[in-house]
Amino acid sequence: MTTVSTHIAENKLNLQGPLIVETVTELLSEIPQCPLEVSEISLMGASELDSAGLALLVLWESQIKQKGGTVAFVDVPPQAANLMLISGLQHMISSASSAD
């Protein structure tokens, strides 16, 4: 079974593995609410991103904003950035950092 590993360090949630329909349910059971102390989510280790993975990122962003926090998506691979762009979610990509 494909899995995603997570690690929080210095207010950054690092994701490793595919953020796809097969892994999102498991990831949601492990992290139903993105911790408020997270101010960055790194997608550098995201080997794949589909619409289910994108929906999870939107959910986490919304949860943090509802609690008065902010989050930046950093180290965004080009394929993930393209998906965010065509989905009208380019605001999610931090201008300070993207993976090339």
Residue pairs with C-beta under 8 A, 6 or more apart in sequence:
1 22
2 17
2 18
2 20
2 22
2 23
3 17
3 23
3 26
4 15
4 16
4 17
4 18
4 19
4 23
4 26
4 27
5 15
5 16
5 17
5 45
6 13
6 14
6 15
6 16
6 27
6 30
6 31
7 13
7 14
7 16
8 14
8 35
8 37
8 38
11 37
11 38
11 39
11 40
12 38
12 39
12 40
12 41
12 42
12 74
13 34
13 35
13 38
13 40
13 41
13 42
14 42
14 44
14 45
15 41
15 42
15 43
15 45
15 46
16 45
16 46
17 23
17 45
17 46
17 47
18 46
18 47
18 48
18 49
18 53
19 27
19 43
19 46
19 48
19 49
19 50
19 52
19 53
19 54
19 56
19 57
20 48
20 49
20 50
20 52
20 53
21 50
21 51
21 52
21 53
23 53
24 52
24 53
24 55
24 56
27 56
28 56
33 63
34 41
34 59
34 60
34 61
34 63
34 64
34 71
36 64
36 67
36 69
38 64
38 69
38 71
39 69
39 70
39 71
39 72
40 71
40 72
40 73
40 74
40 94
41 57
41 60
41 71
41 72
41 73
41 74
42 74
42 75
43 49
43 73
43 74
43 75
43 76
43 77
43 80
43 99
44 74
44 75
44 77
44 99
46 53
46 77
46 80
48 79
49 77
49 79
49 80
49 83
50 83
51 83
51 87
54 83
54 84
54 87
54 89
57 73
57 92
58 89
58 92
60 71
61 71
61 73
61 92
64 70
64 71
65 71
72 94
72 96
72 97
73 84
73 92
73 93
73 94
74 94
74 96
74 97
74 98
75 97
75 98
75 99
76 84
76 93
76 94
76 97
76 98
76 99
77 99
78 98
78 99
78 100
81 93
81 98
84 90
84 92
84 93
85 93
